[in-house]
């Protein structure tokens, strides 16, 4: 299946914030309740140790991603790191709720562009279910910029396949089922989920586009080696109890 870089609604400047935040809150809830990324904790802990970093700078954090449960998984592996959550358009309320559940975590309230991370944000960089948002040239910028720091880990649960595309079709149902469990309960989220179901439709559309935008292991490896040859790269796809995850990890050589 060829890669198609179509637009996602939540990326558009005209997308109302209430819909964007509703979608990112839902995605964070899915990642946490589904324990989608728990299984990558050993890979991430090893990469952080190899990088020599004492901080993880999470980019494109959305509504908090998998961190409420992934943070605990890292702690169980004795990975003593601080977590900084950031985004180009930070959903501060959701991110602060996530950070409050993790000792030592904090939210970068300023806008952070993953392609040019401020020098003050030093640490090992991560992106969860976000890398497919970027076109190849932008993706190479992100990887190249990571060479200035302690390295980077990219983790994607989406895969460019017909089976994944079919799986996205059930997403409106899961939005309807999970929305009452998302805290805090807000009137706007309820209205745009049940009375005027724009959030489920946004999740469905963007989910399908995310599948079509996803990079293969070979594409990720080629981009990484071109963008940042000074980093040591490992790349693959691992099948975990709750999901299959594509990963790309780069750490400083030596």
RAKALIN-V987344 format. One record per helix or strand of 2 or more residues. SS is the DSSP state (alpha for helix, beta for strand). FROM is the first residue (numbers start at 1). LEN is the number of residues. If there is no record, write none. Layout:
((SS:FROM:LEN) (SS:FROM:LEN))
This chain:
((alpha:9:3) (alpha:17:17) (alpha:38:14) (beta:55:5) (alpha:67:10) (beta:82:4) (alpha:92:9) (beta:106:2) (beta:124:5) (alpha:131:3) (alpha:136:11) (beta:152:5) (alpha:162:7) (alpha:171:11) (alpha:187:9) (alpha:198:16) (alpha:217:11) (beta:231:9) (beta:244:9))
